[in-house]
Amino acid sequence: MTTAPAPASQPALRPVRGIGLGGGLAANILNMVGIGPFITIPLAISAMGGPQAMLGWLVGAVLCAYDGLVWAELGSAFPRSGGPYHYLLHAFGPARLGRLFSFLYLWQSLLIGPLSIASGTVGLAQYASFLAPDMKPWHMMAIAAAVCLVNTALLYRDIRSIQRLSIAITVVVVAACLWIVFSGALHFDARLAFDFPEGAFKPTGAFWMGMGSATLIAVYDYGGYNNVCMIGEEIKNPGRTIPRAVLLSIAIVAVLYLGLNLSILGTLPWQTAQKSGAVVADFMQVIYGRWGGVVVSVLILIASWGSALVVLLGFSRVPYAAAVDGRFFKPFARLHPKGRFPTVSLLFMGMASAIACFFSLADLIAVLIVIQTLFQFTAQCVAVVMLRRQGAAAPGQFRMPLYPLPVIITIAGWLYIVATSQPRHIAIGIGMLALGVAIYLAQSRREGAWPFRMPAWRAP
């Protein structure tokens, strides 16, 4: 990989700090409430064999809340585009291990970015099949890829116009969720919601494996509370706005998800729900008839489209941040002369996500979470500890309460998810990590960078 410093012709160009708390919340919530909960509720029920799957959602919410404290502290300390790239670089040393860790984050982002975006658009296309039951698999793949390309075109503009659009979509998404929850509350049957099979909570090996799978699914659905950290250089008053956006979005979405689960499980028998391909549409169809299923399907399509849009927005800033530092291909540092957004980085992520749409949704989700958990999420917990040891917080910087308890709980949670994942997904994650290390070492050896750079006293 050839690296170079940022283009000399653009030294004065910087991203615009145009996003406030409302825009930050919208960026997170749209990422979180995409297609995820609308297609994964049946998967969670199947994983645990009954409505006790709600326990997985609660465990996932607690884990994400503690991890949110990690993101809030790091995002407040380094409000930069590409967030974790800078967290790991500075925590582990820009001239030492930080070079490797920041490169590995970039490496995984080139993979998980398109996977994350594609998982949303593939799910969108599957929900569209409720409206068009005769849709062929290749039709759904084509729709998913087309949405990725359309979103790329929509993001090719000034960030401030995207903020207005994301807030408007968030209002629609939250309104749809409230309608679903309210409808379920009016028809709630506690006998259905708490129809636990015999031995549902017996702490057997199967129970803990099922809990791990359900928690992985919940983490995927909650994922996105960190999106505001990816666009830190475009956030107003980031020391206060980033932590608030992270923690408030987790709380808001946790309440919505609990309501969604209870509404569906209190209306549809769990044996029926776990076999549904469009469970929310089937749920609303039971209550309102065909028109209810159609309307909610349209609203879910809007939600999943908006989610894919903001995920693409966040991940498109990662290669840009690395290129500005001279650690990635020079063209990725290019900003649009008027809109001041990363052009090449955005186009790459958009095209790559369109290609990823031709893989299965289940594998996209599982590999996505395992890869992030194996390296990034655990490494960031260690980064918080190392940064605290390096010095005092800057004025106005957020500090997590009860430190280091949130860090310990978060690491334990991530290790539990990996340990209960399927071996093939773990193998893919380890293989991708090993390949990234090999690429970094080959590049560093060629450039004479750490760990191959000779100490000064041995230099000729």
ChimeraX attribute file (.defattr): number of C-alpha atoms within 10 A of each C-alpha:
attribute: neighborCount
match mode: 1-to-1
recipient: residues
	/A:1	11
	/A:2	11
	/A:3	16
	/A:4	15
	/A:5	15
	/A:6	23
	/A:7	16
	/A:8	7
	/A:9	8
	/A:10	13
	/A:11	9
	/A:12	6
	/A:13	14
	/A:14	12
	/A:15	20
	/A:16	16
	/A:17	16
	/A:18	16
	/A:19	25
	/A:20	18
	/A:21	19
	/A:22	14
	/A:23	25
	/A:24	32
	/A:25	28
	/A:26	28
	/A:27	32
	/A:28	30
	/A:29	34
	/A:30	31
	/A:31	34
	/A:32	29
	/A:33	26
	/A:34	32
	/A:35	29
	/A:36	25
	/A:37	22
	/A:38	24
	/A:39	20
	/A:40	22
	/A:41	30
	/A:42	22
	/A:43	21
	/A:44	28
	/A:45	23
	/A:46	20
	/A:47	23
	/A:48	24
	/A:49	18
	/A:50	24
	/A:51	26
	/A:52	21
	/A:53	26
	/A:54	24
	/A:55	17
	/A:56	24
	/A:57	26
	/A:58	17
	/A:59	19
	/A:60	24
	/A:61	24
	/A:62	18
	/A:63	21
	/A:64	24
	/A:65	23
	/A:66	21
	/A:67	26
	/A:68	24
	/A:69	23
	/A:70	27
	/A:71	30
	/A:72	28
	/A:73	19
	/A:74	30
	/A:75	30
	/A:76	24
	/A:77	23
	/A:78	21
	/A:79	25
	/A:80	24
	/A:81	26
	/A:82	28
	/A:83	26
	/A:84	28
	/A:85	26
	/A:86	24
	/A:87	26
	/A:88	29
	/A:89	21
	/A:90	22
	/A:91	24
	/A:92	20
	/A:93	16
	/A:94	16
	/A:95	13
	/A:96	14
	/A:97	17
	/A:98	21
	/A:99	22
	/A:100	23
	/A:101	28
	/A:102	25
	/A:103	22
	/A:104	24
	/A:105	25
	/A:106	23
	/A:107	19
	/A:108	20
	/A:109	23
	/A:110	19
	/A:111	19
	/A:112	22
	/A:113	23
	/A:114	27
	/A:115	24
	/A:116	25
	/A:117	32
	/A:118	33
	/A:119	27
	/A:120	30
	/A:121	33
	/A:122	29
	/A:123	27
	/A:124	29
	/A:125	25
	/A:126	25
	/A:127	26
	/A:128	20
	/A:129	18
	/A:130	18
	/A:131	15
	/A:132	10
	/A:133	10
	/A:134	9
	/A:135	14
	/A:136	10
	/A:137	13
	/A:138	10
	/A:139	14
	/A:140	22
	/A:141	23
	/A:142	16
	/A:143	20
	/A:144	28
	/A:145	24
	/A:146	15
	/A:147	25
	/A:148	30
	/A:149	18
	/A:150	13
	/A:151	18
	/A:152	23
	/A:153	13
	/A:154	13
	/A:155	22
	/A:156	18
	/A:157	17
	/A:158	17
	/A:159	19
	/A:160	15
	/A:161	12
	/A:162	20
	/A:163	20
	/A:164	14
	/A:165	13
	/A:166	24
	/A:167	20
	/A:168	14
	/A:169	20
	/A:170	24
	/A:171	13
	/A:172	16
	/A:173	24
	/A:174	18
	/A:175	13
	/A:176	19
	/A:177	21
	/A:178	15
	/A:179	15
	/A:180	21
	/A:181	21
	/A:182	15
	/A:183	18
	/A:184	24
	/A:185	17
	/A:186	12
	/A:187	13
	/A:188	19
	/A:189	18
	/A:190	12
	/A:191	12
	/A:192	17
	/A:193	22
	/A:194	16
	/A:195	16
	/A:196	16
	/A:197	11
	/A:198	8
	/A:199	9
	/A:200	16
	/A:201	13
	/A:202	10
	/A:203	9
	/A:204	11
	/A:205	9
	/A:206	12
	/A:207	17
	/A:208	16
	/A:209	19
	/A:210	22
	/A:211	26
	/A:212	25
	/A:213	26
	/A:214	30
	/A:215	29
	/A:216	28
	/A:217	26
	/A:218	28
	/A:219	24
	/A:220	20
	/A:221	26
	/A:222	28
	/A:223	21
	/A:224	25
	/A:225	29
	/A:226	31
	/A:227	30
	/A:228	37
	/A:229	31
	/A:230	25
	/A:231	27
	/A:232	28
	/A:233	23
	/A:234	24
	/A:235	26
	/A:236	19
	/A:237	18
	/A:238	28
	/A:239	23
	/A:240	17
	/A:241	23
	/A:242	31
	/A:243	29
	/A:244	16
	/A:245	28
	/A:246	28
	/A:247	21
	/A:248	17
	/A:249	25
	/A:250	25
	/A:251	14
	/A:252	13
	/A:253	21
	/A:254	20
	/A:255	11
	/A:256	17
	/A:257	24
	/A:258	15
	/A:259	19
	/A:260	24
	/A:261	21
	/A:262	21
	/A:263	24
	/A:264	28
	/A:265	29
	/A:266	24
	/A:267	24
	/A:268	22
	/A:269	18
	/A:270	23
	/A:271	15
	/A:272	12
	/A:273	24
	/A:274	21
	/A:275	13
	/A:276	17
	/A:277	19
	/A:278	22
	/A:279	23
	/A:280	27
	/A:281	26
	/A:282	23
	/A:283	25
	/A:284	25
	/A:285	17
	/A:286	14
	/A:287	16
	/A:288	11
	/A:289	13
	/A:290	13
	/A:291	13
	/A:292	17
	/A:293	22
	/A:294	18
	/A:295	16
	/A:296	21
	/A:297	24
	/A:298	17
	/A:299	17
	/A:300	25
	/A:301	23
	/A:302	19
	/A:303	30
	/A:304	28
	/A:305	27
	/A:306	30
	/A:307	31
	/A:308	26
	/A:309	28
	/A:310	28
	/A:311	25
	/A:312	27
	/A:313	28
	/A:314	25
	/A:315	27
	/A:316	32
	/A:317	26
	/A:318	29
	/A:319	29
	/A:320	29
	/A:321	25
	/A:322	25
	/A:323	22
	/A:324	20
	/A:325	15
	/A:326	18
	/A:327	21
	/A:328	22
	/A:329	19
	/A:330	20
	/A:331	19
	/A:332	26
	/A:333	26
	/A:334	21
	/A:335	20
	/A:336	16
	/A:337	11
	/A:338	9
	/A:339	15
	/A:340	17
	/A:341	27
	/A:342	26
	/A:343	22
	/A:344	19
	/A:345	23
	/A:346	24
	/A:347	19
	/A:348	16
	/A:349	27
	/A:350	29
	/A:351	15
	/A:352	20
	/A:353	30
	/A:354	25
	/A:355	18
	/A:356	25
	/A:357	29
	/A:358	17
	/A:359	14
	/A:360	14
	/A:361	18
	/A:362	13
	/A:363	12
	/A:364	21
	/A:365	21
	/A:366	20
	/A:367	23
	/A:368	22
	/A:369	24
	/A:370	24
	/A:371	25
	/A:372	18
	/A:373	20
	/A:374	18
	/A:375	18
	/A:376	19
	/A:377	20
	/A:378	19
	/A:379	20
	/A:380	21
	/A:381	22
	/A:382	17
	/A:383	22
	/A:384	23
	/A:385	15
	/A:386	16
	/A:387	18
	/A:388	12
	/A:389	10
	/A:390	10
	/A:391	8
	/A:392	9
	/A:393	14
	/A:394	10
	/A:395	8
	/A:396	12
	/A:397	18
	/A:398	20
	/A:399	18
	/A:400	19
	/A:401	9
	/A:402	8
	/A:403	13
	/A:404	12
	/A:405	11
	/A:406	20
	/A:407	22
	/A:408	13
	/A:409	15
	/A:410	23
	/A:411	20
	/A:412	13
	/A:413	24
	/A:414	24
	/A:415	14
	/A:416	19
	/A:417	22
	/A:418	21
	/A:419	14
	/A:420	17
	/A:421	19
	/A:422	14
	/A:423	11
	/A:424	11
	/A:425	18
	/A:426	19
	/A:427	14
	/A:428	14
	/A:429	24
	/A:430	16
	/A:431	13
	/A:432	17
	/A:433	19
	/A:434	13
	/A:435	14
	/A:436	20
	/A:437	17
	/A:438	12
	/A:439	16
	/A:440	21
	/A:441	17
	/A:442	14
	/A:443	15
	/A:444	18
	/A:445	14
	/A:446	12
	/A:447	13
	/A:448	12
	/A:449	16
	/A:450	18
	/A:451	14
	/A:452	13
	/A:453	12
	/A:454	12
	/A:455	7
	/A:456	7
	/A:457	6
	/A:458	6
	/A:459	7
	/A:460	5
